[in-house]
Amino acid sequence: MRGAFMVVLRSIGSTPGRVVRVMAGLVLIAVGVVAGGWWLVLAAVGVLPLAAGLFDVCVLGPLFRLPFGGRAFRASQGCR
């Protein structure tokens, strides 16, 4: 089971994964703002992947005893 999580972490921690996190955050924020009402919660949730991508951090890394910083995370996993 942990192997599957590591594959996911490696993919979202990579440079293309960082771009995907930023784009996903922007989409969540846009949908939440356009829909309004309770959908604004979705916009608030979208701030996390957007910030993680922009500031190059891997929020889930410390849960698996891996570095929090993106550059250190990629170095520890052999990612680009």
TIFISE-667712 format. One line per 5 residues: their letters; for each residue x, y, z of N, C-alpha, C. Coordinates in nm, 4 decimals. Layout:
// TIFISE-667712
A> X/Y/Z/X/Y/Z/X/Y/Z; ...
// end
This chain:
// TIFISE-667712
MRGAF> 0.0822/-0.1193/0.0000/0.0000/0.0000/0.0000/0.0865/0.1255/0.0000; 0.1941/0.1250/0.0767/0.2805/0.2421/0.0825/0.3463/0.2672/-0.0527; 0.3717/0.1630/-0.1298/0.4319/0.1792/-0.2621/0.3459/0.2624/-0.3545; 0.2143/0.2427/-0.3467/0.1231/0.3208/-0.4302/0.1269/0.4676/-0.3914; 0.1331/0.4961/-0.2614/0.1421/0.6349/-0.2167/0.2721/0.6989/-0.2629
MVVLR> 0.3793/0.6221/-0.2635/0.5080/0.6763/-0.3064/0.5048/0.7121/-0.4546; 0.4379/0.6327/-0.5346/0.4258/0.6638/-0.6772/0.3500/0.7947/-0.6953; 0.2419/0.8118/-0.6197/0.1640/0.9357/-0.6274/0.2474/1.0533/-0.5791; 0.3176/1.0372/-0.4689/0.4016/1.1458/-0.4171/0.5113/1.1848/-0.5155; 0.5716/1.0867/-0.5787/0.6758/1.1171/-0.6771/0.6190/1.1939/-0.7951
SIGST> 0.4973/1.1604/-0.8354/0.4400/1.2289/-0.9509/0.3989/1.3715/-0.9160; 0.3386/1.3937/-0.7996/0.2984/1.5304/-0.7660/0.4157/1.6138/-0.7179; 0.5219/1.5495/-0.6745/0.6402/1.6223/-0.6303/0.7338/1.6609/-0.7433; 0.7120/1.6046/-0.8622/0.7971/1.6358/-0.9764/0.7640/1.7743/-1.0307; 0.8460/1.8222/-1.1207/0.8221/1.9537/-1.1801/0.6907/1.9572/-1.2581
PGRVV> 0.6594/1.8573/-1.3422/0.5278/1.8593/-1.4074/0.4135/1.8491/-1.3060; 0.4349/1.7780/-1.1983/0.3339/1.7687/-1.0934/0.3093/1.9030/-1.0267; 0.4142/1.9813/-1.0169/0.4016/2.1157/-0.9600/0.3117/2.2012/-1.0491; 0.3290/2.1913/-1.1791/0.2446/2.2651/-1.2729/0.0995/2.2193/-1.2610; 0.0796/2.0894/-1.2475/-0.0562/2.0355/-1.2327/-0.1206/2.0864/-1.1043
RVMAG> -0.0447/2.0948/-0.9962/-0.0999/2.1467/-0.8701/-0.1441/2.2920/-0.8834; -0.0632/2.3721/-0.9509/-0.1003/2.5130/-0.9714/-0.2272/2.5215/-1.0557; -0.2316/2.4460/-1.1642/-0.3495/2.4494/-1.2515/-0.4738/2.3987/-1.1787; -0.4608/2.2919/-1.1016/-0.5747/2.2385/-1.0267/-0.6241/2.3403/-0.9246; -0.5328/2.4074/-0.8584/-0.5720/2.5100/-0.7628/-0.6476/2.6235/-0.8290
LVLIA> -0.5990/2.6665/-0.9457/-0.6665/2.7740/-1.0179/-0.8066/2.7324/-1.0625; -0.8193/2.6082/-1.1087/-0.9510/2.5587/-1.1520/-1.0469/2.5512/-1.0336; -1.0017/2.4995/-0.9209/-1.0879/2.4912/-0.8026/-1.1332/2.6296/-0.7568; -1.0413/2.7232/-0.7579/-1.0761/2.8591/-0.7171/-1.1759/2.9203/-0.8154; -1.1520/2.9034/-0.9443/-1.2415/2.9604/-1.0450/-1.3820/2.9019/-1.0348
VGVVA> -1.3919/2.7702/-1.0208/-1.5235/2.7065/-1.0091/-1.5943/2.7547/-0.8834; -1.5234/2.7627/-0.7741/-1.5835/2.8072/-0.6492/-1.6340/2.9497/-0.6556; -1.5562/3.0370/-0.7192/-1.5960/3.1782/-0.7275/-1.7135/3.1960/-0.8244; -1.7083/3.1285/-0.9376/-1.8159/3.1416/-1.0363/-1.9467/3.0852/-0.9835; -1.9418/2.9697/-0.9175/-2.0644/2.9063/-0.8677/-2.1196/2.9798/-0.7454
GGWWL> -2.0327/3.0367/-0.6643/-2.0769/3.1122/-0.5468/-2.1410/3.0248/-0.4406; -2.2019/3.0874/-0.3433/-2.2677/3.0149/-0.2341/-2.1712/2.9247/-0.1596; -2.2178/2.8028/-0.1330/-2.1343/2.7056/-0.0630/-2.0156/2.6606/-0.1464; -2.0200/2.6864/-0.2763/-1.9085/2.6486/-0.3625/-1.7834/2.7301/-0.3311; -1.7977/2.8378/-0.2571/-1.6799/2.9149/-0.2170/-1.5859/2.8327/-0.1294
VLAAV> -1.6397/2.7303/-0.0650/-1.5549/2.6385/0.0119/-1.4547/2.5717/-0.0817; -1.5011/2.5380/-0.2017/-1.4126/2.4773/-0.3014/-1.3003/2.5736/-0.3386; -1.3324/2.7005/-0.3486/-1.2301/2.8008/-0.3783/-1.1282/2.8076/-0.2645; -1.1752/2.7992/-0.1421/-1.0844/2.8015/-0.0271/-0.9929/2.6797/-0.0278; -1.0471/2.5654/-0.0632/-0.9665/2.4425/-0.0709/-0.8638/2.4537/-0.1834
GVLPL> -0.8989/2.5213/-0.2908/-0.8090/2.5369/-0.4046/-0.6851/2.6178/-0.3734; -0.6895/2.6939/-0.2652/-0.5722/2.7734/-0.2274/-0.4560/2.6825/-0.1881; -0.4829/2.5675/-0.1285/-0.3753/2.4777/-0.0835/-0.2905/2.4258/-0.1999; -0.3498/2.3615/-0.3029/-0.2624/2.3158/-0.4118/-0.1975/2.4308/-0.4879; -0.2673/2.5439/-0.4977/-0.2087/2.6598/-0.5649/-0.0858/2.7082/-0.4887
AAGLF> -0.0983/2.7260/-0.3591/0.0140/2.7723/-0.2779/0.1273/2.6701/-0.2755; 0.0929/2.5418/-0.2663/0.1962/2.4379/-0.2639/0.2753/2.4371/-0.3942; 0.2073/2.4567/-0.5053/0.2766/2.4602/-0.6331/0.3596/2.5861/-0.6504; 0.3040/2.7000/-0.6117/0.3760/2.8266/-0.6279/0.4980/2.8358/-0.5375; 0.4855/2.7867/-0.4142/0.5959/2.7958/-0.3190/0.6846/2.6717/-0.3200
DVCVL> 0.6564/2.5780/-0.4094/0.7361/2.4558/-0.4285/0.7555/2.3782/-0.2988; 0.6441/2.3364/-0.2415/0.6481/2.2505/-0.1231/0.5638/2.1264/-0.1491; 0.5967/2.0198/-0.0815/0.5187/1.8967/-0.0895/0.4540/1.8771/0.0472; 0.3277/1.9127/0.0555/0.2560/1.9122/0.1828/0.2477/1.7715/0.2419; 0.2361/1.6708/0.1579/0.2228/1.5331/0.2065/0.3570/1.4679/0.2400
GPLFR> 0.4665/1.5283/0.2008/0.5985/1.4703/0.2255/0.6265/1.4339/0.3704; 0.6061/1.5254/0.4651/0.6361/1.4934/0.6050/0.5537/1.3772/0.6611; 0.4369/1.3511/0.6046/0.3579/1.2359/0.6512/0.4292/1.1040/0.6252; 0.5183/1.1032/0.5260/0.5933/0.9835/0.4910/0.7418/0.9984/0.5226; 0.7724/1.0914/0.6148/0.9094/1.1186/0.6585/1.0001/1.1585/0.5427
LPFGG> 0.9451/1.2410/0.4551/1.0183/1.2949/0.3416/1.0268/1.4462/0.3578; 1.1183/1.5107/0.2865/1.1332/1.6556/0.3003/1.0076/1.7332/0.2594; 0.9884/1.8487/0.3215/0.8760/1.9367/0.2920/0.9040/2.0237/0.1700; 1.0262/2.0703/0.1558/1.0647/2.1558/0.0430/1.0689/2.0775/-0.0865; 1.0236/2.1394/-0.1940/1.0152/2.0713/-0.3233/1.1482/2.0268/-0.3783
RAFRA> 1.2478/2.1138/-0.3724/1.3793/2.0789/-0.4261/1.4402/1.9618/-0.3487; 1.4317/1.9659/-0.2169/1.4845/1.8563/-0.1349/1.4046/1.7286/-0.1558; 1.2730/1.7426/-0.1743/1.1891/1.6259/-0.1992/1.2287/1.5581/-0.3296; 1.2447/1.6380/-0.4361/1.2826/1.5802/-0.5649/1.4199/1.5151/-0.5591; 1.5122/1.5748/-0.4847/1.6461/1.5163/-0.4712/1.6401/1.3833/-0.3978
SQGCR> 1.5556/1.3740/-0.2949/1.5464/1.2499/-0.2183/1.4783/1.1370/-0.2966; 1.3958/1.1732/-0.3934/1.3216/1.0740/-0.4708/1.3797/1.0500/-0.6095; 1.4810/1.1236/-0.6463/1.5412/1.1074/-0.7778/1.4516/1.1605/-0.8881; 1.3666/1.2572/-0.8564/1.2760/1.3181/-0.9553/1.3452/1.4341/-1.0240; 1.2856/1.4756/-1.1367/1.3345/1.5959/-1.2039/1.2586/1.7152/-1.1586
// end
